[in-house]
C-alpha cells in the first residue's frame, strides 16, 4: 500500500512540475528565447532610409558597426562607430549618450548584428534597428563607404 501511495504521489508531483510553464516574453515565447532572438526580429531599416536619417537633425541616429576593427578599417558606413559584437557587453557604457537615439547596427551579413542588438536590448536600449542586408548589401548598392586615412593605400610618390 505504501509503495502504491508513493508511486501515485511521485506521479502527481511529476505531472504538476512538468505542467509549469516558463515565464513568457512577447508573442508568448519563453522569456529566455524571446531575449535571445530579439536581434533576429529587430526592425529593419533600408540603406536609403538610413542615409536620410543620418542627415535629419530631428531624428538622431547612431550607426554601430559591430564587425572587427580590421573589417571596419577596410571600409564602413560613413559616420559609423565600431564596437565589435564580442566586446559590446563590456563596452556598452560607451553608448550611454545614445540611449535617447535610434541605434542602427550592422555587420557583414547579419549574425553578429543580431547578437549585438540582443545585447543592447537586454541593456535597456529601446530604439534599435538592423541595417537591412548589412554591409554586403550596402556595398552591392554602391552606397558611400568611408575608409579611415590610415587604412587607405599610400599614393605612389609624385602622383596627386
N, C-alpha and C positions, 0 to 999 in steps of 0.2 A: 504494500500500500504506500509506503514512504517513497519507494522508487517511482511509482506512478505519479504521485503528487509532485515529486522533484522534477520529473520529466515534463509534466504539464506546466509547472512554474517556469522552467527553463524555456519551454516553447513560447509561453506568453511573453517573457522578457525579450526574447529574440524578435518576436513579431512587433512589439511596441518599439523596441530600439531601432529596428530596421525601418519602421514606418516614419521615423523622424525625418524631416526634410531640412536640407541645408538652408541657411539664410539666402534669400534671393535678391538679385540685383535687378536692373532694368530688364523688361521683357520676360521676367520670370526665370532668368538664368541664375544658377547658383552664383553667389556674390564673388567667389574666387574666380570663377570662369568669366564673369562679367568684367572684372578688373583686368584679367589677363588679355581679354580680347578688345578692350576699348580702342586701342590703336588701330586694330583691323577694321573697326566700324566708324572711325572718326570721319567727320565731314571732309569731303574732298574740295579742293579749290583748284581751278584751272590756271594754267600759266598766264593766260590773258587777264583773268581776274586778279591774280597776284601782282602782275605788273601795274595794273590800275590802282590797287590798294597801296602799293609802295609809294605812289605819288599823291595819295589822298590824305591830307593832314587831319581830316575829320575821322579817319579810321586807322589809327596807328597799328602797324603790323610789324612783328619781329619775324624774320626769316631765319630758321635754325637748320643748319646743315649738320647732320649727325654722322657724317662719314669720317674717315680717318683724316688726320692732319695732312697726310700726303695726297689723298684724293682732293681735299679742299684746296690745297696749294696748286693742283693741276688745273683748277677752274671750278667756279661756283656761281650760284645765282648772285647777281650784284647786291651788295649790302648785307649778305648773309653773315651770321656769326657761326663759328664752328665749335661745337661741343660734341665729341664722339659719343655715340649712344651708350657705350660701355662705361663712360665717365659721368654721364648725366646725373645719376643718383647722388654722387658726391659733389657735383658742381652746380646743382640746381639753384643754389643761392645766387649764382651769377645772373639768374633771370628774375631776381626779385623785383626789379623795376618794370618787368614785363607782365606782371600779374593783371594789370588792367588793360592789356593789349591782346590782340589776337596773335597767337604764335602759329606759324606755318612751318611744319617740319618736313624735311625730305632727306633721302639718302640716295643711293644709286638706283635701286629698283623697288624699294618699299618695305622690306622686312625690318631693317634697323629703325626706320622712321616709325613704324607701328609700335615697336618696343619702346622707343623714346616717348611717343605720345602717351602710352600707358603709364610710363614713369611720371610724366608731367601731370597726368590726370590724378594719379594717386597722391601727388604732392599738392593737390588742391588747385591747380590751374584749370580754368573753365573754358576759356576761348581758344580752342585747339583745332587746327585743321591740318590736313595732309595734302601736300602738293600732288595733284593727280599725275600719275606716271613718273613721278620723282625726277631725278636729274637726267636719266636716259631720255625721257620724253621731252624735257626742257631742251636738251641738245638737239634731238631729232627735229624739233620745231624751229630750230635756228634762233632761239631766244638769246638775249645778250648773256655773255659769260665773262665774269671778272677773274683775272689772274693777278695775284699779288706781284709787284715788281720783282721781288727776289726770286720768283718762280719762273719768270719769263726767260727764254733763251737769250743769251747775250748776242747783240748785233755784231757782225764782223766789223773790224776796225775800218774806219774811213767811210762807212755807209750810215746815212742818217735819213 
